[in-house]
Amino acid sequence: MKKIFLYILAGSLCFSACKKDDEIETYKEPEDITVQNSYDDQAIKKFMNENYLDAQGNIKAFSTTDTSDDNEKKLIDMPYETLPSGTIYIVREGAQPSATDAQTIGPKDILTMMMKANALLAVNTDGNVAFASTLAITNTINGNGLPIIDPMYYYVKQSVLDAATTDAAKQRSYYEVEGFREAMQKFKAFNNLPSGNPYNLQGVIIVPSRAAFARDPHYPYNTQYSLRNYCMVFNFQVYGRADRPDGQ
């Protein structure tokens, strides 16, 4: 009986060890961050080839079964600009404020925005580089339908920094997304549209991980998962902007 128990135990340990060895990792962080940067750039271009903007400016993936989107223009075929950080932005034609309503967006402005923002992880799977994981950050479009006001990833209040209890959380880079900030200032805000106004999204900002949080400590915009190595995609309309009060 004792021998039988030992055989069973040995077999169980062997099975556990074999199972662990056979597990396939879905993502292994490259030691060299430049490799991740390359993955980001490749995945972003693939994303731009596989998506378009619908009638309201929402990012949509091309269907493999429905032919109704066959004549839609790919994001990659739209006019876009690439900033030195690698951030790409698309100003959607026909969806910008008129010259009389357009408001210049400043680096410290309080922004009111309709927006869908996601974080995406670029991975290399057997030589195929693409986004393989998506995390939700903000979604006012499919959520309560009301704009978000003063998101911290554009500008974090001084009071938040003052109340921080760790050295990392006392830094603006812990909250603010560099690529989003620089690209957002290439757009114009509408002149304080009512919050219930139907949205017509102005464009897209795609931020590679090196212009987001890269591998640095950051605020938990997704409460379940880290945004380490994640790119970020913002699809938005700026309903309005306001000067920030002194001290904020």
C-alpha positions as a Markdown table, in Angstrom:
| # | Residue | x | y | z |
|---|---|---|---|---|
| 1 | Met | 0.0 | 0.0 | 0.0 |
| 2 | Lys | 2.9 | 2.3 | 0.9 |
| 3 | Lys | 4.5 | 1.6 | -2.5 |
| 4 | Ile | 1.3 | 2.3 | -4.4 |
| 5 | Phe | 1.0 | 5.7 | -2.6 |
| 6 | Leu | 4.6 | 6.6 | -3.5 |
| 7 | Tyr | 4.0 | 5.7 | -7.1 |
| 8 | Ile | 0.9 | 7.8 | -7.3 |
| 9 | Leu | 2.7 | 10.7 | -5.6 |
| 10 | Ala | 5.7 | 10.5 | -8.0 |
| 11 | Gly | 3.3 | 10.3 | -11.0 |
| 12 | Ser | 1.4 | 13.4 | -9.7 |
| 13 | Leu | 4.6 | 15.4 | -9.3 |
| 14 | Cys | 5.8 | 14.4 | -12.8 |
| 15 | Phe | 2.5 | 15.5 | -14.3 |
| 16 | Ser | 2.6 | 18.8 | -12.5 |
| 17 | Ala | 6.2 | 19.4 | -13.7 |
| 18 | Cys | 5.4 | 18.4 | -17.2 |
| 19 | Lys | 2.3 | 20.6 | -17.3 |
| 20 | Lys | 4.3 | 23.6 | -16.1 |
| 21 | Asp | 7.0 | 23.1 | -18.7 |
| 22 | Asp | 4.4 | 22.8 | -21.5 |
| 23 | Glu | 2.6 | 26.0 | -20.7 |
| 24 | Ile | 2.8 | 28.5 | -23.5 |
| 25 | Glu | 3.4 | 32.1 | -22.5 |
| 26 | Thr | 1.2 | 34.5 | -24.4 |
| 27 | Tyr | 3.6 | 37.4 | -23.8 |
| 28 | Lys | 7.2 | 37.6 | -22.8 |
| 29 | Glu | 8.6 | 41.0 | -22.3 |
| 30 | Pro | 11.6 | 41.6 | -24.5 |
| 31 | Glu | 14.7 | 42.4 | -22.5 |
| 32 | Asp | 15.6 | 45.1 | -24.9 |
| 33 | Ile | 13.0 | 47.8 | -24.9 |
| 34 | Thr | 13.8 | 48.8 | -28.5 |
| 35 | Val | 12.4 | 45.4 | -29.5 |
| 36 | Gln | 9.1 | 46.3 | -27.8 |
| 37 | Asn | 9.2 | 49.7 | -29.5 |
| 38 | Ser | 9.6 | 47.9 | -32.9 |
| 39 | Tyr | 6.6 | 45.6 | -32.0 |
| 40 | Asp | 4.6 | 48.7 | -31.2 |
| 41 | Asp | 5.3 | 50.4 | -34.5 |
| 42 | Gln | 4.5 | 47.3 | -36.5 |
| 43 | Ala | 1.3 | 46.6 | -34.6 |
| 44 | Ile | 0.1 | 50.2 | -34.9 |
| 45 | Lys | 0.5 | 50.0 | -38.7 |
| 46 | Lys | -1.4 | 46.7 | -38.8 |
| 47 | Phe | -4.1 | 48.2 | -36.7 |
| 48 | Met | -4.4 | 51.1 | -39.1 |
| 49 | Asn | -4.7 | 48.7 | -42.0 |
| 50 | Glu | -7.5 | 46.8 | -40.3 |
| 51 | Asn | -9.7 | 49.6 | -39.1 |
| 52 | Tyr | -11.7 | 52.5 | -40.4 |
| 53 | Leu | -13.9 | 55.3 | -39.1 |
| 54 | Asp | -17.7 | 54.9 | -39.2 |
| 55 | Ala | -20.2 | 57.7 | -39.9 |
| 56 | Gln | -19.8 | 59.1 | -36.3 |
| 57 | Gly | -16.0 | 58.7 | -36.3 |
| 58 | Asn | -15.9 | 55.5 | -34.2 |
| 59 | Ile | -13.0 | 53.2 | -34.9 |
| 60 | Lys | -14.3 | 50.0 | -36.5 |
| 61 | Ala | -12.6 | 46.8 | -37.6 |
| 62 | Phe | -13.2 | 45.7 | -41.1 |
| 63 | Ser | -15.5 | 42.7 | -41.3 |
| 64 | Thr | -14.3 | 39.5 | -42.9 |
| 65 | Thr | -17.9 | 38.4 | -43.7 |
| 66 | Asp | -19.9 | 41.6 | -44.3 |
| 67 | Thr | -19.1 | 43.5 | -47.6 |
| 68 | Ser | -20.9 | 46.7 | -46.5 |
| 69 | Asp | -17.6 | 48.2 | -45.3 |
| 70 | Asp | -15.5 | 47.2 | -48.4 |
| 71 | Asn | -15.4 | 50.8 | -49.6 |
| 72 | Glu | -14.5 | 52.4 | -46.3 |
| 73 | Lys | -11.1 | 54.1 | -46.1 |
| 74 | Lys | -8.5 | 52.4 | -43.9 |
| 75 | Leu | -6.9 | 54.5 | -41.2 |
| 76 | Ile | -3.6 | 54.0 | -42.9 |
| 77 | Asp | -5.0 | 55.7 | -46.1 |
| 78 | Met | -6.2 | 58.7 | -44.2 |
| 79 | Pro | -4.0 | 61.8 | -43.8 |
| 80 | Tyr | -2.1 | 61.4 | -40.6 |
| 81 | Glu | 0.9 | 62.9 | -38.8 |
| 82 | Thr | 3.6 | 61.1 | -36.8 |
| 83 | Leu | 5.2 | 63.1 | -34.0 |
| 84 | Pro | 8.8 | 62.6 | -32.9 |
| 85 | Ser | 7.7 | 60.5 | -30.0 |
| 86 | Gly | 6.1 | 58.0 | -32.5 |
| 87 | Thr | 2.6 | 59.1 | -31.7 |
| 88 | Ile | 0.2 | 59.2 | -34.6 |
| 89 | Tyr | -2.8 | 61.4 | -34.9 |
| 90 | Ile | -5.6 | 61.6 | -37.5 |
| 91 | Val | -7.7 | 64.8 | -37.8 |
| 92 | Arg | -11.0 | 63.6 | -39.2 |
| 93 | Glu | -12.2 | 65.6 | -42.2 |
| 94 | Gly | -15.5 | 67.3 | -41.8 |
| 95 | Ala | -15.7 | 66.8 | -38.0 |
| 96 | Gln | -13.7 | 69.8 | -36.8 |
| 97 | Pro | -15.2 | 73.0 | -35.2 |
| 98 | Ser | -15.8 | 76.0 | -37.5 |
| 99 | Ala | -13.2 | 78.7 | -37.6 |
| 100 | Thr | -15.4 | 80.9 | -35.4 |
| 101 | Asp | -16.0 | 78.2 | -32.8 |
| 102 | Ala | -12.6 | 76.6 | -32.7 |
| 103 | Gln | -10.7 | 76.9 | -29.4 |
| 104 | Thr | -7.0 | 76.5 | -29.0 |
| 105 | Ile | -6.1 | 73.7 | -26.6 |
| 106 | Gly | -3.4 | 74.7 | -24.1 |
| 107 | Pro | -1.1 | 72.4 | -22.1 |
| 108 | Lys | -2.9 | 73.0 | -18.8 |
| 109 | Asp | -6.5 | 73.3 | -20.0 |
| 110 | Ile | -9.5 | 71.6 | -18.4 |
| 111 | Leu | -10.9 | 69.5 | -21.3 |
| 112 | Thr | -14.4 | 68.1 | -21.7 |
| 113 | Met | -14.4 | 65.1 | -24.0 |
| 114 | Met | -16.5 | 62.4 | -25.5 |
| 115 | Met | -14.1 | 59.5 | -25.8 |
| 116 | Lys | -13.2 | 55.9 | -26.0 |
| 117 | Ala | -9.7 | 55.1 | -24.9 |
| 118 | Asn | -8.1 | 51.6 | -24.9 |
| 119 | Ala | -4.7 | 50.2 | -24.1 |
| 120 | Leu | -3.3 | 47.6 | -26.4 |
| 121 | Leu | -0.3 | 45.3 | -26.1 |
| 122 | Ala | 1.8 | 44.5 | -29.1 |
| 123 | Val | 3.2 | 41.0 | -29.2 |
| 124 | Asn | 5.2 | 38.8 | -31.6 |
| 125 | Thr | 3.5 | 35.4 | -32.1 |
| 126 | Asp | 5.5 | 33.1 | -34.4 |
| 127 | Gly | 6.8 | 36.1 | -36.4 |
| 128 | Asn | 3.4 | 37.8 | -36.6 |
| 129 | Val | 3.4 | 41.1 | -34.8 |
| 130 | Ala | 0.0 | 42.5 | -33.8 |
| 131 | Phe | -2.1 | 43.8 | -30.9 |
| 132 | Ala | -3.1 | 40.8 | -28.8 |
| 133 | Ser | -4.6 | 42.3 | -25.7 |
| 134 | Thr | -7.0 | 45.2 | -25.2 |
| 135 | Leu | -7.7 | 47.0 | -21.9 |
| 136 | Ala | -10.5 | 49.5 | -21.4 |
| 137 | Ile | -9.4 | 52.9 | -20.0 |
| 138 | Thr | -12.3 | 55.3 | -20.7 |
| 139 | Asn | -15.6 | 54.8 | -22.6 |
| 140 | Thr | -18.1 | 57.7 | -22.4 |
| 141 | Ile | -19.6 | 56.7 | -25.7 |
| 142 | Asn | -20.9 | 53.2 | -24.7 |
| 143 | Gly | -21.1 | 54.1 | -21.1 |
| 144 | Asn | -23.3 | 56.9 | -19.6 |
| 145 | Gly | -23.1 | 59.0 | -22.8 |
| 146 | Leu | -21.8 | 62.0 | -20.9 |
| 147 | Pro | -18.4 | 63.6 | -21.6 |
| 148 | Ile | -15.4 | 63.1 | -19.3 |
| 149 | Ile | -14.1 | 66.3 | -17.7 |
| 150 | Asp | -10.5 | 66.9 | -17.0 |
| 151 | Pro | -8.9 | 63.5 | -17.4 |
| 152 | Met | -5.7 | 63.0 | -15.5 |
| 153 | Tyr | -3.9 | 61.5 | -18.4 |
| 154 | Tyr | -4.0 | 64.9 | -20.1 |
| 155 | Tyr | -3.2 | 67.0 | -17.0 |
| 156 | Val | -3.1 | 66.0 | -13.4 |
| 157 | Lys | -4.1 | 68.6 | -10.7 |
| 158 | Gln | -1.4 | 69.9 | -8.4 |
| 159 | Ser | -3.5 | 68.8 | -5.4 |
| 160 | Val | -3.3 | 65.2 | -6.6 |
| 161 | Leu | 0.5 | 65.4 | -6.7 |
| 162 | Asp | 0.6 | 67.1 | -3.3 |
| 163 | Ala | -1.5 | 64.3 | -1.7 |
| 164 | Ala | 0.6 | 61.5 | -3.2 |
| 165 | Thr | 2.4 | 59.3 | -0.7 |
| 166 | Thr | 5.1 | 57.7 | -2.9 |
| 167 | Asp | 7.9 | 59.4 | -4.9 |
| 168 | Ala | 6.6 | 57.9 | -8.2 |
| 169 | Ala | 3.1 | 59.2 | -7.6 |
| 170 | Lys | 4.4 | 62.7 | -7.0 |
| 171 | Gln | 5.5 | 62.9 | -10.6 |
| 172 | Arg | 3.4 | 64.1 | -13.5 |
| 173 | Ser | 4.6 | 61.3 | -15.6 |
| 174 | Tyr | 2.9 | 58.9 | -13.3 |
| 175 | Tyr | -0.5 | 60.1 | -14.5 |
| 176 | Glu | 0.0 | 62.0 | -17.8 |
| 177 | Val | 0.4 | 60.3 | -21.2 |
| 178 | Glu | 3.0 | 62.3 | -23.0 |
| 179 | Gly | 2.0 | 61.3 | -26.5 |
| 180 | Phe | -1.7 | 62.0 | -25.9 |
| 181 | Arg | -0.8 | 65.5 | -24.5 |
| 182 | Glu | 1.3 | 66.5 | -27.4 |
| 183 | Ala | -1.1 | 65.2 | -30.1 |
| 184 | Met | -4.2 | 66.7 | -28.4 |
| 185 | Gln | -2.7 | 70.1 | -28.7 |
| 186 | Lys | -2.7 | 69.7 | -32.5 |
| 187 | Phe | -6.6 | 69.7 | -32.4 |
| 188 | Lys | -9.1 | 72.4 | -31.7 |
| 189 | Ala | -11.8 | 72.2 | -29.1 |
| 190 | Phe | -15.4 | 73.0 | -29.8 |
| 191 | Asn | -16.9 | 76.0 | -27.9 |
| 192 | Asn | -18.4 | 74.3 | -25.0 |
| 193 | Leu | -21.0 | 72.0 | -26.6 |
| 194 | Pro | -23.9 | 70.9 | -24.3 |
| 195 | Ser | -23.0 | 67.6 | -22.6 |
| 196 | Gly | -26.1 | 66.0 | -24.2 |
| 197 | Asn | -25.1 | 67.0 | -27.7 |
| 198 | Pro | -24.8 | 64.0 | -30.1 |
| 199 | Tyr | -21.1 | 63.2 | -30.7 |
| 200 | Asn | -19.2 | 63.4 | -33.9 |
| 201 | Leu | -15.7 | 62.2 | -33.1 |
| 202 | Gln | -12.9 | 64.5 | -34.3 |
| 203 | Gly | -10.2 | 62.0 | -34.7 |
| 204 | Val | -7.8 | 59.4 | -33.4 |
| 205 | Ile | -4.6 | 59.5 | -31.4 |
| 206 | Ile | -2.4 | 56.4 | -31.3 |
| 207 | Val | 0.3 | 56.4 | -28.7 |
| 208 | Pro | 3.2 | 53.8 | -28.7 |
| 209 | Ser | 4.2 | 52.5 | -25.3 |
| 210 | Arg | 7.3 | 54.6 | -25.3 |
| 211 | Ala | 5.2 | 57.7 | -25.4 |
| 212 | Ala | 2.7 | 56.3 | -22.8 |
| 213 | Phe | 4.0 | 54.7 | -19.6 |
| 214 | Ala | 6.6 | 52.3 | -21.2 |
| 215 | Arg | 7.9 | 50.4 | -18.2 |
| 216 | Asp | 7.6 | 53.1 | -15.6 |
| 217 | Pro | 5.3 | 53.2 | -12.6 |
| 218 | His | 1.9 | 54.6 | -13.4 |
| 219 | Tyr | -1.5 | 55.4 | -12.2 |
| 220 | Pro | -3.9 | 52.3 | -12.4 |
| 221 | Tyr | -6.2 | 53.6 | -15.1 |
| 222 | Asn | -7.2 | 49.9 | -15.5 |
| 223 | Thr | -7.8 | 48.6 | -12.0 |
| 224 | Gln | -7.1 | 45.0 | -12.9 |
| 225 | Tyr | -4.0 | 45.1 | -15.1 |
| 226 | Ser | -0.8 | 47.1 | -15.5 |
| 227 | Leu | -0.3 | 49.3 | -18.6 |
| 228 | Arg | 3.4 | 48.3 | -18.7 |
| 229 | Asn | 4.4 | 48.1 | -22.4 |
| 230 | Tyr | 0.9 | 49.0 | -23.6 |
| 231 | Cys | 0.2 | 51.3 | -26.5 |
| 232 | Met | -2.9 | 53.6 | -26.1 |
| 233 | Val | -5.6 | 54.5 | -28.7 |
| 234 | Phe | -7.8 | 57.5 | -28.2 |
| 235 | Asn | -11.0 | 58.1 | -30.3 |
| 236 | Phe | -12.6 | 61.4 | -29.2 |
| 237 | Gln | -14.3 | 64.8 | -29.6 |
| 238 | Val | -13.3 | 67.8 | -27.5 |
| 239 | Tyr | -16.6 | 69.4 | -26.5 |
| 240 | Gly | -14.9 | 72.3 | -24.8 |
| 241 | Arg | -11.9 | 73.6 | -22.9 |
| 242 | Ala | -11.5 | 76.0 | -20.0 |
| 243 | Asp | -8.6 | 77.9 | -18.3 |
| 244 | Arg | -7.3 | 76.1 | -15.2 |
| 245 | Pro | -7.6 | 78.2 | -12.0 |
| 246 | Asp | -4.4 | 79.3 | -10.4 |
| 247 | Gly | -3.0 | 76.7 | -8.0 |
| 248 | Gln | -4.4 | 73.7 | -9.9 |
